[in-house]
Amino acid sequence: MFGQGAYAASWDMSCHDVDDNYHTKNARVFAAEVEKLSGGDLKIDVKSNSVLLKRHETKRGVQRGVVPIAEFLISAAGNENPLFEIDAVPFIATN
């Protein structure tokens, strides 16, 4: 018996910021690395400017399968768990 055959997949990634923002630039670098390391089996198309989801819709959108992947400001989920806000605490890291 053989396993289910692998096939190439393409995902749309929701990003909130404009193309020139470093968050979006980092997402594009991430997408290029994923495509390279997967041998082209997974291509991530980064969609900027909140064209897929608005910032407040991101977490639930991924949970519900609206998009398979998204850039998310983790501190925005601080109302669910205060630990999520740790990245927004100033001066917590010195280097």
Contacts in CASP RR format, 6 or more apart in sequence:
PFRMAT RR
TARGET T0000
AUTHOR 0000-0000-0000
METHOD contacts of the structure
MODEL  1
MFGQGAYAASWDMSCHDVDDNYHTKNARVFAAEVEKLSGGDLKIDVKSNS
VLLKRHETKRGVQRGVVPIAEFLISAAGNENPLFEIDAVPFIATN
6 41 0 8 1.000
7 41 0 8 1.000
8 40 0 8 1.000
8 41 0 8 1.000
8 42 0 8 1.000
8 43 0 8 1.000
9 41 0 8 1.000
9 42 0 8 1.000
9 43 0 8 1.000
10 42 0 8 1.000
10 43 0 8 1.000
10 44 0 8 1.000
10 45 0 8 1.000
11 42 0 8 1.000
11 43 0 8 1.000
11 44 0 8 1.000
11 45 0 8 1.000
11 67 0 8 1.000
11 68 0 8 1.000
11 69 0 8 1.000
12 44 0 8 1.000
12 45 0 8 1.000
12 47 0 8 1.000
12 52 0 8 1.000
12 67 0 8 1.000
12 68 0 8 1.000
13 27 0 8 1.000
13 31 0 8 1.000
13 44 0 8 1.000
13 45 0 8 1.000
13 46 0 8 1.000
13 47 0 8 1.000
13 67 0 8 1.000
13 68 0 8 1.000
13 69 0 8 1.000
13 70 0 8 1.000
13 71 0 8 1.000
14 47 0 8 1.000
14 50 0 8 1.000
14 51 0 8 1.000
14 52 0 8 1.000
14 53 0 8 1.000
14 58 0 8 1.000
14 67 0 8 1.000
14 69 0 8 1.000
14 70 0 8 1.000
14 71 0 8 1.000
15 23 0 8 1.000
15 24 0 8 1.000
15 27 0 8 1.000
15 46 0 8 1.000
15 47 0 8 1.000
15 48 0 8 1.000
15 49 0 8 1.000
15 50 0 8 1.000
15 70 0 8 1.000
15 71 0 8 1.000
16 23 0 8 1.000
16 48 0 8 1.000
16 49 0 8 1.000
16 50 0 8 1.000
16 54 0 8 1.000
16 55 0 8 1.000
16 58 0 8 1.000
16 71 0 8 1.000
16 73 0 8 1.000
17 23 0 8 1.000
17 24 0 8 1.000
17 48 0 8 1.000
17 49 0 8 1.000
17 71 0 8 1.000
18 24 0 8 1.000
18 48 0 8 1.000
18 49 0 8 1.000
19 25 0 8 1.000
19 48 0 8 1.000
19 49 0 8 1.000
21 48 0 8 1.000
23 71 0 8 1.000
24 46 0 8 1.000
24 48 0 8 1.000
24 71 0 8 1.000
27 46 0 8 1.000
27 71 0 8 1.000
28 46 0 8 1.000
30 44 0 8 1.000
31 43 0 8 1.000
31 44 0 8 1.000
31 45 0 8 1.000
31 46 0 8 1.000
34 42 0 8 1.000
34 43 0 8 1.000
34 44 0 8 1.000
35 42 0 8 1.000
35 43 0 8 1.000
35 44 0 8 1.000
44 69 0 8 1.000
52 66 0 8 1.000
52 67 0 8 1.000
52 70 0 8 1.000
53 61 0 8 1.000
53 66 0 8 1.000
53 67 0 8 1.000
53 70 0 8 1.000
55 73 0 8 1.000
55 76 0 8 1.000
56 76 0 8 1.000
57 66 0 8 1.000
58 70 0 8 1.000
58 71 0 8 1.000
58 72 0 8 1.000
58 76 0 8 1.000
59 72 0 8 1.000
59 76 0 8 1.000
59 77 0 8 1.000
60 66 0 8 1.000
61 67 0 8 1.000
61 70 0 8 1.000
62 68 0 8 1.000
62 69 0 8 1.000
62 70 0 8 1.000
62 72 0 8 1.000
74 84 0 8 1.000
74 87 0 8 1.000
75 84 0 8 1.000
75 85 0 8 1.000
75 86 0 8 1.000
75 87 0 8 1.000
75 88 0 8 1.000
76 84 0 8 1.000
77 84 0 8 1.000
78 84 0 8 1.000
78 85 0 8 1.000
86 92 0 8 1.000
END
